[in-house]
Amino acid sequence: KKEVMQTVPGEVKKDVSIRWNQKRLVLVLGERIVFNVGEADLLPDFKPALKHIVEFISSHKGYTVTVAGHTDDTPINTAQFPSNWELSAIRAVNVAKFMISNGVNPHRISTEGYSAYRPLHPNTTAQNRHTNRRVEITLIKAQENEISAEQMAATIAPDAYPQPTRAANPPTYPQKRYFNTRGYLF
């Protein structure tokens, strides 16, 4: 936890928190520093801070990464985001894309969009709603007996998938004959 917080620049530390959830490190990024309200594009001012976090994640290869988007319960209905589901999912995808473009292996990353259905606090006040609008980056330590995403990516190249083979003696069937409605063979 201390090591992660050292990578976060001072100007954004007040909107970044860390918690442990079932032995998983969860980095919580508040909406104010990452996105404008109701939007999914990363704020340019936050990208350098996120880059520091990405460097930390890249250097710890024994972890898989889950990026989860969360919203409050205020409905949204725009052409781009018909509901909070789309907004939360696209926010997670945009953070994941940034991580991948800055060196995190895409085999290590998954995204989730939870909309308003996993709030940290009841959506009863403006402050609680603000706290519930967030992106969480969870680092999950790979088990010793599991193959890591990095190892899997190294062993499976896109062109290495087995090609279908033809049977040595394919079965033969009598040729079917088709007749039209008048009884003529066609």
Number of C-alpha atoms within 10 A of each C-alpha: 12 7 8 15 15 13 17 18 16 10 10 18 15 11 15 18 16 17 13 12 10 8 10 13 19 22 21 19 24 21 26 16 21 25 20 12 11 18 16 23 13 18 14 11 11 16 15 12 19 22 18 17 20 21 15 17 21 18 11 13 18 20 21 21 24 18 25 25 32 29 29 24 17 11 12 15 11 10 7 11 17 12 15 24 19 18 25 28 23 21 28 26 21 17 24 23 14 16 22 17 13 15 14 22 18 17 16 21 21 16 20 19 23 18 22 21 14 14 19 15 14 13 17 9 10 10 10 15 20 17 23 25 24 28 27 23 25 23 22 18 16 14 10 8 6 8 11 19 19 16 13 12 14 10 10 10 9 7 7 8 8 6 7 6 6 7 7 6 6 7 6 6 6 5 6 6 7 10 10 8 7 6 8 8 9 7
